[in-house]
Amino acid sequence: MKKRPVRKSLQEYARGIAGGLLFSFPLLFTMEVWWAGFIATPFQLLIMVVVTYLLLLGYNRYAGMRPGASWRSVFIDSVEEMGLGIILSFAVLYVLNRIQFGEMSTDEIMGKIIIEAMAVSIGVSIGTAQLGSPEDEPEEEDEVQTEAKEAGWRTGLRSKVSLVVLALCGSVIVGGNVAPTEEVVLLAVGAAPFHILLMALLSLALSVVVVYFSDFHGTGRHQNGNLFFAITVDTCLSYLTALAASAFLLWFFGRFEGVSFEIAIAQCIVLGVLASLGASAGRLLIK
């Protein structure tokens, strides 16, 4: 196994820091997220850490800079990215005076850092992979090409898994900036069923437009085979992923407490407008 030069490692860390801050600064400046860190239970924090780590594993394995890397490398990279996310979160919150030693309990400080670090970690992973140039990892090229030659059904399965992972990352990064706020509940309560339906249709339309009918890089991938079928399957899968991510984020930030089932579903659809945009655009912009 070839050792990486120190300069290249430092470049990766720098890209990771830039990506972590770029994608997570809104959350680091959001009061509702600070409050969520104060009231979150240890079980909720554990769930958030596990889910984030699984997202990092998926992103680094299927969509990162080195998609053909071994699982050992993927595990190590994911741990490094989560550690860097924790350090960045602590540093920014301390600079913003949101961490005050002696005045805050250890539980409150840790809650704030952990919640913020999860979004930062995903940003670190994206930044590390996407803010560099393809020639940064020539030593992995043969392994990637070998894996790409695997037979049919595995390629199709890998494509769908990659789609879901990218959609989840995009949904969490974009939807996570709004999920903690009161505006989601306000919009869900004030919307009539007709408006909720329009929001769902808008989400689906945005997904189709962004992925297949825009000039973004990577939009011409389904020219072979049944285009309509590919559009339908990928759009539905992306939207369902966005709704699942929205439901998880809303549950984590306590937006389902004391509301009816209808309002909970309405909140998911409201947040799904943003999350679905993140899911569809994220598959292109963080690829």
Backbone torsions as a table, in degrees:
resi	resn	phi	psi	omega
1	MET	NA	123.2	-175.6
2	LYS	-76.9	133.6	179.1
3	LYS	-77.0	143.2	-179.7
4	ARG	-85.2	138.2	176.4
5	PRO	-62.3	148.3	-179.6
6	VAL	-59.9	-39.3	-178.9
7	ARG	-60.0	-41.6	-179.0
8	LYS	-68.0	-38.5	177.5
9	SER	-63.4	-42.1	178.9
10	LEU	-64.6	-37.3	176.9
11	GLN	-63.1	-41.2	178.6
12	GLU	-63.4	-44.0	178.7
13	TYR	-62.4	-40.4	179.4
14	ALA	-63.5	-43.3	177.2
15	ARG	-63.4	-38.9	178.6
16	GLY	-63.3	-43.1	178.2
17	ILE	-62.4	-44.7	179.4
18	ALA	-61.3	-45.9	179.6
19	GLY	-65.6	-41.5	179.5
20	GLY	-59.9	-44.2	179.8
21	LEU	-72.7	-39.4	-178.3
22	LEU	-59.2	-44.8	-174.3
23	PHE	-88.5	-13.0	-172.6
24	SER	-120.8	-3.7	-178.5
25	PHE	-55.1	-41.0	178.0
26	PRO	-57.3	-40.0	178.9
27	LEU	-68.9	-36.0	179.5
28	LEU	-66.6	-20.4	179.9
29	PHE	-104.6	13.3	-174.6
30	THR	-103.4	123.3	-176.7
31	MET	-63.7	-38.2	-178.3
32	GLU	-62.4	-30.9	178.2
33	VAL	-71.7	-39.5	176.0
34	TRP	-60.5	-41.7	-179.5
35	TRP	-67.2	-38.9	177.9
36	ALA	-61.2	-36.4	176.6
37	GLY	-65.6	-29.3	179.9
38	PHE	-74.6	-38.0	-173.7
39	ILE	-99.4	-7.8	-177.6
40	ALA	-64.7	139.3	177.2
41	THR	-83.4	159.7	176.1
42	PRO	-55.7	-35.8	179.3
43	PHE	-64.5	-43.2	178.4
44	GLN	-62.8	-42.0	179.2
45	LEU	-64.3	-39.7	178.3
46	LEU	-63.3	-43.7	178.2
47	ILE	-60.0	-43.8	-179.9
48	MET	-62.7	-41.4	179.1
49	VAL	-64.7	-45.7	-178.4
50	VAL	-63.4	-46.7	-179.0
51	VAL	-62.0	-43.2	179.7
52	THR	-63.3	-42.6	-179.5
53	TYR	-64.1	-39.3	177.2
54	LEU	-63.7	-39.3	176.3
55	LEU	-62.9	-41.7	178.8
56	LEU	-64.0	-42.0	177.1
57	LEU	-59.5	-46.9	-179.3
58	GLY	-63.8	-44.8	-178.8
59	TYR	-64.0	-46.6	-178.3
60	ASN	-67.1	-29.4	-179.5
61	ARG	-79.9	-44.1	-170.2
62	TYR	-103.8	-21.5	-170.9
63	ALA	-138.3	4.9	-176.3
64	GLY	-82.2	-167.7	-177.9
65	MET	-66.3	-31.1	-177.7
66	ARG	-122.9	71.7	-175.2
67	PRO	-62.9	-18.6	178.9
68	GLY	-96.1	8.2	-177.8
69	ALA	-65.0	154.4	178.4
70	SER	-69.0	160.4	178.2
71	TRP	-61.9	-31.9	178.4
72	ARG	-61.3	-45.4	177.9
73	SER	-63.8	-38.5	-179.8
74	VAL	-63.9	-44.2	178.8
75	PHE	-61.0	-45.5	-178.5
76	ILE	-65.5	-45.5	179.3
77	ASP	-59.8	-41.0	-178.3
78	SER	-65.9	-40.0	177.7
79	VAL	-65.1	-43.0	178.9
80	GLU	-61.0	-43.6	-178.8
81	GLU	-65.3	-39.3	178.1
82	MET	-67.7	-39.3	176.9
83	GLY	-63.2	-42.1	178.0
84	LEU	-65.2	-36.6	176.8
85	GLY	-62.4	-40.9	178.6
86	ILE	-64.7	-43.7	179.9
87	ILE	-63.7	-44.9	179.3
88	LEU	-62.7	-43.4	180.0
89	SER	-61.0	-46.0	178.7
90	PHE	-60.2	-45.7	-176.8
91	ALA	-62.3	-46.9	-177.5
92	VAL	-67.7	-44.9	179.7
93	LEU	-63.0	-35.7	178.6
94	TYR	-68.4	-42.6	178.4
95	VAL	-62.7	-36.6	179.5
96	LEU	-79.6	1.8	180.0
97	ASN	64.6	29.5	175.7
98	ARG	-93.4	-5.1	172.9
99	ILE	-121.3	119.4	-177.0
100	GLN	-129.5	101.7	-179.9
101	PHE	-66.5	137.9	-178.5
102	GLY	92.5	-26.3	179.1
103	GLU	-105.8	-22.6	179.2
104	MET	-112.4	148.8	176.4
105	SER	-73.6	158.9	177.9
106	THR	-60.8	-38.0	179.6
107	ASP	-61.3	-42.7	-179.6
108	GLU	-66.0	-43.8	-179.9
109	ILE	-62.5	-46.3	-179.0
110	MET	-65.8	-39.2	178.6
111	GLY	-60.2	-46.2	179.1
112	LYS	-61.6	-46.3	-176.4
113	ILE	-64.5	-44.2	-176.0
114	ILE	-65.6	-45.4	-178.7
115	ILE	-63.6	-45.6	179.5
116	GLU	-66.2	-36.2	-175.3
117	ALA	-65.9	-26.7	-177.4
118	MET	-66.5	-44.6	176.6
119	ALA	-67.8	-39.1	179.8
120	VAL	-62.6	-38.6	-178.4
121	SER	-62.4	-41.7	177.7
122	ILE	-64.2	-41.4	176.3
123	GLY	-61.9	-38.1	176.9
124	VAL	-61.4	-44.9	179.7
125	SER	-61.7	-44.9	179.3
126	ILE	-64.4	-45.1	-179.0
127	GLY	-62.8	-42.2	179.7
128	THR	-60.6	-40.4	-175.7
129	ALA	-81.7	-35.2	-166.5
130	GLN	-105.5	-18.3	-177.2
131	LEU	-89.6	4.4	176.2
132	GLY	-106.0	-174.3	179.4
133	SER	-106.0	152.9	-177.4
134	PRO	-57.3	-30.2	-176.9
135	GLU	-74.8	-2.1	178.9
136	ASP	-64.2	-22.6	-175.2
137	GLU	-128.0	56.0	-177.3
138	PRO	-65.8	-27.2	-175.9
139	GLU	-67.7	-16.5	-179.3
140	GLU	-93.3	-5.0	-168.0
141	GLU	-62.5	-42.8	-177.9
142	ASP	-62.6	-41.4	-179.4
143	GLU	-65.2	-39.2	178.9
144	VAL	-63.6	-44.4	-177.3
145	GLN	-67.7	-36.3	177.0
146	THR	-61.7	-44.3	-179.3
147	GLU	-66.0	-34.5	-178.8
148	ALA	-66.8	-19.2	-178.3
149	LYS	-88.0	3.6	-179.7
150	GLU	-64.0	154.6	-171.7
151	ALA	-68.5	156.9	-171.4
152	GLY	-25.8	-66.2	-170.5
153	TRP	-65.2	-31.7	178.8
154	ARG	-68.8	-37.4	177.4
155	THR	-63.2	-43.2	178.9
156	GLY	-64.3	-43.0	179.0
157	LEU	-64.1	-43.7	179.3
158	ARG	-59.8	-39.5	-180.0
159	SER	-61.4	-43.8	-178.8
160	LYS	-70.4	-39.2	177.7
161	VAL	-63.2	-43.2	177.4
162	SER	-60.8	-41.2	178.5
163	LEU	-58.9	-47.3	-178.4
164	VAL	-64.6	-42.7	-179.5
165	VAL	-61.9	-47.1	179.1
166	LEU	-64.0	-40.2	178.3
167	ALA	-63.4	-41.1	178.1
168	LEU	-63.5	-46.0	179.1
169	CYS	-61.0	-46.0	179.0
170	GLY	-63.8	-40.2	179.6
171	SER	-64.1	-44.2	-178.5
172	VAL	-66.8	-42.5	-178.3
173	ILE	-65.1	-45.2	-176.7
174	VAL	-82.0	-51.3	-178.4
175	GLY	-68.0	-30.2	-179.2
176	GLY	-63.6	-22.7	178.8
177	ASN	-73.2	-18.9	-176.5
178	VAL	-113.3	-27.7	-175.3
179	ALA	-51.9	-37.4	-177.6
180	PRO	-75.9	-11.5	-171.3
181	THR	-84.2	160.5	179.6
182	GLU	-74.2	-18.7	-175.2
183	GLU	-62.5	-32.6	179.6
184	VAL	-62.9	-45.9	178.6
185	VAL	-64.4	-42.6	-179.0
186	LEU	-59.9	-45.8	179.9
187	LEU	-66.4	-40.3	-178.8
188	ALA	-65.9	-40.7	-179.4
189	VAL	-69.6	-37.8	-175.4
190	GLY	-84.5	-10.4	-175.4
191	ALA	-85.3	138.1	172.4
192	ALA	-79.6	160.1	178.2
193	PRO	-52.2	-34.5	178.9
194	PHE	-62.7	-41.0	179.7
195	HIS	-67.7	-38.4	178.7
196	ILE	-62.4	-42.0	177.2
197	LEU	-61.6	-43.8	178.8
198	LEU	-62.4	-37.9	178.3
199	MET	-63.6	-41.6	178.6
200	ALA	-63.8	-44.3	178.8
201	LEU	-64.6	-38.7	177.5
202	LEU	-62.6	-41.0	179.2
203	SER	-61.3	-45.1	179.0
204	LEU	-64.9	-41.5	179.6
205	ALA	-63.9	-42.3	178.3
206	LEU	-61.7	-40.5	179.7
207	SER	-61.1	-44.8	-179.8
208	VAL	-64.5	-47.0	-176.5
209	VAL	-64.0	-47.2	-175.8
210	VAL	-64.1	-44.6	-173.0
211	VAL	-79.7	-41.4	-167.6
212	TYR	-111.5	-23.0	-174.4
213	PHE	-123.7	28.6	175.2
214	SER	-116.2	177.6	179.8
215	ASP	-96.3	13.7	-179.7
216	PHE	-63.3	153.6	177.3
217	HIS	-63.3	132.4	174.8
218	GLY	95.2	13.6	-174.7
219	THR	-87.4	-10.2	-173.8
220	GLY	-101.0	37.7	-170.5
221	ARG	-88.6	-14.2	-174.2
222	HIS	-111.2	40.0	-179.0
223	GLN	-75.9	-27.3	178.4
224	ASN	-91.8	145.5	177.6
225	GLY	83.9	-161.3	-175.7
226	ASN	-83.8	102.8	-176.5
227	LEU	-64.2	-44.5	-178.7
228	PHE	-61.2	-42.8	179.2
229	PHE	-63.3	-42.8	180.0
230	ALA	-63.2	-43.2	178.5
231	ILE	-61.6	-45.4	-177.4
232	THR	-63.7	-48.5	-177.8
233	VAL	-64.0	-49.6	-177.0
234	ASP	-65.6	-39.3	-179.9
235	THR	-66.9	-45.2	179.1
236	CYS	-63.9	-42.5	179.2
237	LEU	-63.7	-41.3	178.7
238	SER	-65.0	-42.7	-178.6
239	TYR	-68.7	-41.3	177.6
240	LEU	-62.7	-38.2	176.4
241	THR	-63.7	-41.7	178.5
242	ALA	-63.4	-41.0	178.2
243	LEU	-65.4	-40.5	178.2
244	ALA	-63.8	-42.9	177.7
245	ALA	-64.0	-40.1	178.4
246	SER	-62.2	-44.6	179.8
247	ALA	-61.9	-42.1	179.4
248	PHE	-64.0	-46.0	-179.2
249	LEU	-63.2	-43.4	-179.9
250	LEU	-65.8	-40.8	176.3
251	TRP	-61.5	-44.6	-176.7
252	PHE	-62.8	-39.4	-178.4
253	PHE	-88.0	12.1	171.8
254	GLY	74.7	24.0	-176.7
255	ARG	-82.7	-6.0	178.7
256	PHE	-97.5	-4.4	-177.0
257	GLU	-75.9	126.8	175.7
258	GLY	74.5	17.2	178.0
259	VAL	-120.0	157.1	179.1
260	SER	-73.3	166.6	178.6
261	PHE	-61.0	-39.7	-179.4
262	GLU	-63.0	-41.9	179.2
263	ILE	-67.6	-37.1	178.3
264	ALA	-62.3	-44.3	177.9
265	ILE	-64.5	-41.3	179.1
266	ALA	-60.8	-39.7	178.1
267	GLN	-62.3	-41.8	179.4
268	CYS	-61.3	-40.4	-179.1
269	ILE	-71.2	-39.2	177.1
270	VAL	-60.4	-52.1	179.4
271	LEU	-67.2	-27.0	-179.9
272	GLY	-63.4	-23.1	176.9
273	VAL	-60.6	-46.5	178.4
274	LEU	-75.0	-44.4	-176.7
275	ALA	-62.2	-38.3	179.8
276	SER	-68.5	-34.2	174.9
277	LEU	-64.7	-42.5	175.6
278	GLY	-63.6	-37.6	-179.1
279	ALA	-65.9	-45.1	-177.6
280	SER	-76.8	-49.2	179.6
281	ALA	-67.5	-35.0	-179.6
282	GLY	-60.8	-34.1	179.0
283	ARG	-64.5	-22.2	-179.6
284	LEU	-98.9	-42.9	-171.2
285	LEU	-80.6	-23.5	-179.6
286	ILE	-113.7	26.7	-176.9
287	LYS	-97.7	NA	NA
